[in-house]
């Protein structure tokens, strides 16, 4: 039976790749005892999963603002990441299983201490401007995020780089100040798209070597693309043209799908999910990953510089209620650190911070702040239901003697005017492939996205030690301690990890989905096709 299953899987793979006709598939199926009806169904399923070229794909995303740019140093939301992956390639990428595979780098290796890394580059890759990619372009693209004057969101991920040099036209050698066992994972991130070198920097406006060429850009509204006729990666980039719309209102986004204005949407409105699922032409897909919703506070700004206030706020939130009423069960509770069940070193045995009015009152009194009222800024630009989550938080905290005032902020400009500007607000993180990338991007001192101003000596020490540690057990212990430190002392209230939920019409198809960052790893432009 196991041999039959193995053979059937091989046949399905051949059919999906277009290397086996229907006649041959049914003949082979019959030979191994599969009935005509079952064999026909299997072939039809395999054929439906075969990529097809052509068509115009339309997407709507619950992200985007008029202040957006495609500068790889300032990619702040999910729509920008999708577009960035569409116009440029990275050195590495994650496949559907979460495994790191080569993209513009065909292979990589390191010294035993993981402090020197060599990346072999693909030959014959052409940028949108007709220039052929060489090591100088890769070095310029990495260096774009380095240097004392850099304000790039990716700067912390290359902070340990001491030297980058070319080894011929198609190889680079990167030297680090300390070992980093996960270093190649960093180059999967969208900010590390490779662009042509120009005048000592990069020309990101010219586009990279990605599957699609940007033809029109209206930040906060839409982006239009045509397929790159010289794309180097076979079996990718299927639609002739693509349009991505920024529709931040969840009801409007869902209406656009139902009225055939778009073919796929992200961030499905969970409270109307059951209603949406009744439409026979709509396919809803859901998976769990590192996506989590947060309430970050600036720990160097009063009153959030008070550790007892931070503890009081963590005990004043009813996480189960928020998961039930905001996520409608499509997620799990969080424990005030960014490492959830999808991560390799997730410490499931750590005691859970739970709603405890008595502990909240105790720490509020111990803070010495008296009967103050604390402003919490929120908008559904952070995530669908963020305002409602803030109101639920206000109610549960009130029962614990903690006074919260919810400040309703406008959607447009939320990420530029509220996040990291107001002392306490609603936010979200799509998460990353590794613990080190998540901690380095969101919690390293001086990181552009350190939205709690976190700077803890023991945490900083562990951050450096853990990334260089090659012993699995010791590394797991370090990451466990870091999760505990953030749970107990950090400035981030993390009430929940949310499932990724998107919807598409039956006009759209794809292969196996990646849930590492939702929306098929945000590489949907390259991977999906029209049926």
N, C-alpha and C positions, 0 to 999 in steps of 0.2 A: 504493500500500500504506500509505503514511504517512497519507493522508487517511482510509482505512478504519479504521486504528488510532485516529485522533483521533475519528472518528465513534462508534466502539465505546465509547471511554472516556466520551463524552458520554452515550450511552444508558445505560451502567452507572450513571453519576451520577444520571440521572433516575430510574432504577429504584430506586436506594438511597433516594432522597428521596421515593419513593412517588408520583412524578408520571408514571410510565409503567406501564401494565398489562402483564401477561404477553403478551396477544394482540398489543398494539402493538409490544412489544419483539421478539417473534419475527417479526412482519411486516417491521419495519424491518431486522432481521438478514438475512432472506432477500433483501431488496432490494439489500443490499450484498455478497451472495455468501457469507454465513455459513450453514452447514448447520443443519438443524433440531436435530440432536443437540448441536452446539456451542452454538447459540443458547440452547437449553434449559438447558445447564450454566451458561452465563454468567448467565442470568437467575436461576437458583437461587442462585448464589453472591452475586449482587447483593442478592437478597431476604433472604438470611441475614444480610447486613450492614446491614439496615435496622433502626434502633432500634425497640424495642417497649416499650410502657408496661406496668407491672404486675409483680407478683411480689415475693418476699422474697429478697434477695441476702445471702449469708453469706460473710464473708472471715475468713481467719486470717493473722496477721502475726507474724513473728519478732522483734517489738519489744514494748516496754511494760513498765512497772513500777508497783508500788503507789504510788510517789511522784509519778507523772505528774499534771500538771494541764493544762488547756487555756488557761492564761494565755499569750497570744501572745509574751510576753517570755521564756518558758521552754520552748519546744518543742524538746526535745532528741533525739527519736527519730522514726523513720519513721512509726510508727503515729500519733503526735501530729500529724504533718504531714498525713497522709491525713485525719484527723478535722477538722483546722483548715480544710483546703480544702473539706471537706464542709459546714461550718457558716458559713463566711464567704467572701466574694470578695475578691480583690486588685485593685489598679488595673490591672495588666497581667498577662498570662500568656503562656506559651510554647505554641505549637501543636505538632502532632506532628513537624513539620519542624525545630523549634527556633527558629522565627521568633517575635519578640515581637509580640503582638497586644493589642488593648484588651480590658479587662473592665469594671470600674467606671469606668475612664477611656476615653472614646470616642476621644480623640485627645490628642496632646501635641506640644510644640515647644520649642525652646530658642533662646537668643541664640547668635550665631556662636561665642562662646567656651565654650559648653556650661556656663555658670555660672548661668544663670537659666532655669528650666523652668516652663512653663505646662501644666497638665493640665485638660482639659475633662471634666466628669463627666456620667455618664448621668443622665437625669431619670426620675422615677417609680419608683426602686428602693426597695423596702420591706424593712426589717429584720424579723426574726422577732417582735419585740415590737410590730410595727405602725407603728413610726415610719418616716417617709420620710427617706431619706439626703440630706444636703446637705453643703456644703463644710465646715461646722463638725465633722461627724463624721469626715471624712477627715483634717482637720487634727489633731483630738484623737487619732486612731488612729496617726498618724505621730509626734506629739509624745510618745506613750506610751513611745517607745523613746529619747527624747532627754533631755537634762538631766544635770547632774553626779551626781545620785543614782541614775540609771538603771543597772540591772545587766542590761539586756536583751541577749540574744544578738545582736539586730539593731542595737544602738547604733552599732557601727563603720560601718554602712552609711549612717547619717544624721549622722555626726560632722561632716561638712563643711557641713551645713545651718546657715545663719545666720538665716534668716527664712522663715516660711510665712505667707501671708495669703490670705484669700478674695478673689475677684474676682466678687462676686455669689454666688448660692446654689449654682452648679454650675460653678465654676472656681476653681482654686487656683494660686498662683504661689509657687515655691520658689526661694530664692536660696542659692547655695553659695559657700563661701569660695574654692574653686578649681573649675575646670572638670571635668566628668565626662561623657565621651561616652557611657558606658553606664548612666547614672543610672536611666533608666526600668526597666532590668532588675531593679534592687533590689526594686521594688514587685511583682514576681512571687513573691517569697519568702513562705512561709506566715506568718511573724511579722507581715507587713504586711497581714493581713486587716483589713478595715474594719468597725468595730463602732460602735454608737450612742454618742454623747457623753453623759457624765453627770457632774455635779459637778466639772468641770474635768479629768476623765479619760475613761475609756471603760467601758462596762458589757459586758465580754466574756462574762460568764456568761449574758447574755441572748441570745447568738448574734448572728451578723452577718446578711448578706442571702443566705447560701449556699443551695445546692440542697436541703439536708436540715436538719431540726430535731432536735436531740438530745433523746431521750426518757428515756434511762437511762444513767448513767455509773458504771462500776465499774473504776477505774484498775487496770491490771495484769491485768484479767480480760476485760471486754467493754464495748462502746459500742453503743447501739441508737438508730435514727433512723427518722423518717418523712419522706416527701417534703414539701417546702415548697410548699403549694398556690398561693402567690403568687410563685413564682420568676420572675424577670424575663427569664431567658435561654431563648429558644425552642429546642426540639430537644435539651434536656439534662435530666438527672435523671429516669431512666426507671423504676427500681424503686420500688414503693410504700413498701417498708421495707428497711432495711439493718441488719445486725449485723456488727460487727467484733470478732473475738476475739483476745486476746493469747496466743499459744502459742509461747513462745520455744524449746521443745525441737523441733529439726527433725524427728525421727522421729514425734513426736506430731502435729506439724503435717501431715505427709504422710499419716499414718494418718487424720486427720480428713477429708482430701480423699477418700481411697480408700473410706472408710466412709460417705460422703455426709453427713457432719456439716457440711461447709462446701463452697462452690462454687469457691473460688479461694484460693490461698496464694502468698505471696512467699517468697523465700529458699529455693528448692528445694534439698534435700540432694543435692549433686552426685555423691557417691559411689554413690547409689542411683538416679541419673537414668535410666540405661538400663532398670532394672527398672520404674520408673514409666512410662516411655514405652511399655511393652508393653500398658498398659491403653487399650483403644480409645476409652473415654469421657473420657480425660484429654488435654488439649491443652497441650503445653509450649511456651513462648515465650521467646526469648532475644535479647538485644541488648547492644551495647557502649555505654558512656557514661562519665561521670566518676567512677563508684564506685571507690574504692581503699581498700585495707586497710593499716594503719599500725602502727608501734610508736613512739609519741611519748615523748620523755623531757623532763623539766623541766630546761631548760638553766641555770637559776639555782640548782639544787640539786645539791650534790656527790653523786656524782662526775661527773655529767653536765654540769657547768660546764666540764669539761676538753675542749677541742676535739679533742685527739688520741684520747681515749676514744671520742668520737662517730664519728670516722673509722674507728677500729678496728672498731667495731660494724657500720659500713656495709660494710666489706670482709669481715666474718665471716659474712655470711648468703648462703646459696646460693639465689638467687631462682628459678632455673630449676627446682630441685627442689621448691620450695614451690608454684609454679604448677602443676607436674605432679601433686603428691600432695595438694594442698589444693583447687585449682580444677579438677583433672583436665583441664587444657588450656583451660578456659573463661575465659580472660583472658590478659593479657600481663604481662611483668615491669615493675616500676616503677624509677624512678631517683632516689628520695629527694627528690622534690618532687611537689606535688599536680597538676601539669599533665600530663595524658595525651593520647593520640592524638585524643580527641574534641574537644579544645579548639582554638579558632581559632588561637592563637599557640603551639601546641605546638612546641617546638624539637627536632625529631627528630635533628638532627645533633650534639647534645651527647653527649660520650663517656659511655658507660654505666658506672656503678659496678658492678663485678662481684665475684664471690666470689674473693678472693685471700688465702689464709692468710699468705703472706709479708708483704704490706702490713699485714694485721691485726696480726701480731706486731710489726712495725716501729712502728706507731702506739701499740700497747699499751705497748711499752717506752718510747717517747718520752713517753708521758703521765706517767711517773714514779709510777704508782699501784701498781706491784708486782703481786703475784699475788692480786688481789682477786676476790671472787665478787660478781656483780651480780644483783640480784633483778629478774625480769621477771614482772609480774602479768598473768594472762590468764584469760579465761572465754569460752565460746562465746556469751555475751551480746553480745560485741563483734562477732562474725560466726561463722557456722558453720565450724568447723575452726580457730578461733583458738588453742585449746589445743594442737592437734596442730601448728600452724604454729610455736608457741613452742617445742615440744619439738624440732622439726626445726632450728630456729634454734640451740637449745642444743647440738645435736649438731655442726652445722657449725662453730659458734664454738669448741667444744672442740677440734676438729682444728686450729684456728688459734691455740690457746693462750689463748683468751678464755673465762673461766668464767662461765656464766650459770646461775642457779637459777630454775627456773620455779615461780612461786607460783600455785596453782590457786585462783581466786577464785569465790565463789558468783555465780550468774546474777542473782538479784534484788538490786537495789541497786548493781549494778556501776557504772552511770553516775553515781550520786550518791556512792558511797563509794570507788570505785577510780579512775575516769577523772579526771585532773587533781588527784587526791589522792595517789596513789602515784607515786613518781618516774619509773617506767617501766612501761608497760602496753600491751596490745593495744587497737586502736581501729579505727574506719573513718570514712570521709567519703563521703556520697552525692554530693558535688560540687555545683557551681553552673553557671549558664549562661555566666558570663564569668570570665576570669582575675582581674579586679579584685574581684569578689564573693568568690571563693575566697580570694585573698590577704588581703583586708580582714577577712573573718570569722575566718580561721584563723591569721593571722600578723601582723596589725597590733598594735603595742604596746598593751596594755590591753584588747584584745578579750576578751569573755567566753569565747570558745571558742579562744583562743590556747593550745592544749594543750601547747606546748613552751616557753612563756614567751619566745618569740622576740622579740628587740629588737635589730635590726642597723641601724646608721645609714645605710649605703648602700642597703640593702633598703627602709628607710622612705622615703628620698628618692625612689627609683625608683617606689615605690607611688603617691606623690602625683603625680609627673611623668607617669607612664604613663597614668593615668586621664584626665588633661586633654589628652594628646597626640592631635591629630587627624590627624597624618601617619602613615599605616599602617606604613611602613617603619621609622620611628623608634620607633613604639610596639612593633613586633615585636622590635626590638633590645633595648628595655628589659625586656620580659617574658622574653626569652631570658637576659639577665644575671641576672634574679631567680631563674630556674630553676637556673642554675649556682650562685648563692650558696647556695641551699638545699641543693642536692646536696652541696656541699663543706663547708659550715659549719653547716647547720641541725641541729635536734635530732629530726628525724623520719626514721625508717627506713621507706621505702615500698617493700615488696617486690613489690607487684603491683596491677594494675588488673583488677578482676573484672567479667565480664559479668553483667548482670542476668538472672536466670532465675526465672520464675514459672510456675505451672501453674493451669489452670482446667478445669472439666468442660465438656462440650458443652452444658450448660444456660446458659452465659454467652457473650456475644458483645461485640464492640467494633469501633470503627473503626480507623484507622491509629494505631499505637502511638507514643508518645513515649518515648525512652530517655534523655532529658536527666538524669533523676534516678530512673529505674526506676519500675516499677509505673504506667506511663502518666503519668509526671510527677507521681505521687502524687495525681492528680486522678481516680482511678478511680471514686469514688462518683458523680461527675457524668457520666462518659463511658461507662460500661459498662451493659449491660442483660441481662435474662433472655430466653432464646429461647422 
